[in-house]
């Protein structure tokens, strides 16, 4: 796997095709973690989310992953972006989106309005957090979206567990406040 990641960093696109089957079960577990935060009956299954993430990863010219943890962090971020894009598309579709109208009974909503607002608010807050606290933002993404433990995050980031824990607590509090503010003072149920 290390050799494949090295080839991937060097731009060998075929390396990703050989790497994904080796890590497929773990990628599906990661997709299930992401989908736990969505409503049941979501139109994307874990398999579909892995497939969409794979297509996005293949489109990248070079994938910079030093090790297994970084690869999963990149895959997790890609999955999060896919879900955010779906949430934005849902909101656009509800507002008309510049396309021909489709009868409501033909549209299968995979997010409620509230859930779509939460996903978008969380993504926007994470982007703002990255500008003011890059370390905290990275810790949140590793923890919440990749499912890494604080110890694993410490290994990936080269930090002590205590430093990671402080960054996690601070970033989590910051996100709760800003996401709640974006939602009109409502608390986000599953906020990191």
HELIX and SHEET records of a PDB file:
HELIX    1   1 UNK A    2  UNK A    9  1                                   8    
HELIX    2   2 UNK A   13  UNK A   36  1                                  24    
HELIX    3   3 UNK A   46  UNK A   59  1                                  14    
HELIX    4   4 UNK A   68  UNK A   94  1                                  27    
HELIX    5   5 UNK A  104  UNK A  106  5                                   3    
HELIX    6   6 UNK A  113  UNK A  132  1                                  20    
HELIX    7   7 UNK A  134  UNK A  140  1                                   7    
HELIX    8   8 UNK A  141  UNK A  145  3                                   5    
HELIX    9   9 UNK A  150  UNK A  157  1                                   8    
HELIX   10  10 UNK A  161  UNK A  182  1                                  22    
END                                                                             
